[in-house]
Amino acid sequence: MDTVYLKQVLENKQLFEADGRQALGVHLPAELAKALRWELHQYYGNDPGADLTTLYGIEVLSVDAPEIRFEA
C-alpha cells in the first residue's frame, strides 16, 4: 500500500527537525487531514475519526490550517 500523504508529513517533519528542533505539534490543511484520514483507514482498517489526535508521535493541533506547519 502506498502512503503518499503520510510520507509527505514525515518528510516535512524531518525537514523541520533538521536543525535540531523536535516537532511536538502539527497544524494540517483540511485537504491533507482528509487524505491522511483515508490513508490511515486503508492502512489500519479502521477510521481514526474526524479529529486526528497524533501522527508520528506528535499532537495534531488543527486540521484546518492554511498550510502544514510544525511547532516545537
C-alpha positions in Angstrom: 0.0 0.0 0.0 1.3 3.4 -0.9 1.0 6.0 1.8 1.7 9.2 -0.2 0.3 11.7 2.3 1.8 10.0 5.4 5.2 10.1 3.6 4.6 13.8 2.8 4.0 14.6 6.5 7.1 12.6 7.6 9.3 14.4 5.0 8.1 17.8 6.2 8.7 16.7 9.8 12.2 15.6 9.0 12.9 19.0 7.3 11.5 20.8 10.4 13.8 18.8 12.7 16.9 19.1 10.5 18.2 22.0 12.6 17.8 20.1 15.9 14.3 21.1 16.9 11.8 18.4 17.8 8.3 18.6 16.4 5.7 18.4 19.2 2.7 19.5 17.3 1.4 19.9 13.7 -1.2 22.0 12.0 -2.7 20.3 8.9 -4.6 21.8 6.0 -8.1 20.4 5.7 -7.5 18.5 2.4 -4.3 16.9 3.8 -6.1 15.9 7.0 -8.9 14.3 5.0 -6.4 12.4 2.8 -4.4 11.3 5.9 -7.6 10.0 7.5 -8.4 8.0 4.4 -4.9 6.6 4.2 -4.9 5.6 7.8 -8.3 3.9 7.3 -6.9 2.0 4.4 -3.7 1.0 6.2 -5.2 0.0 9.6 -8.7 -1.0 8.6 -10.5 1.4 10.9 -11.3 5.1 10.7 -9.3 7.3 13.1 -12.2 9.8 13.2 -12.6 13.3 12.1 -10.2 14.7 14.7 -6.8 13.1 14.2 -5.0 13.1 17.6 -1.5 12.2 16.8 0.8 11.4 13.8 4.3 10.0 14.2 4.0 10.7 17.9 3.2 14.4 17.6 0.0 16.1 18.5 -2.3 17.2 15.7 -3.1 20.8 16.8 -5.5 21.7 14.0 -7.0 20.2 10.8 -7.9 23.5 9.1 -4.6 25.3 8.7 -3.8 27.2 5.5 -0.6 25.1 5.2 1.2 22.3 7.1 3.1 23.8 10.0 5.0 22.2 12.9 5.6 23.5 16.3 8.5 22.7 18.6 
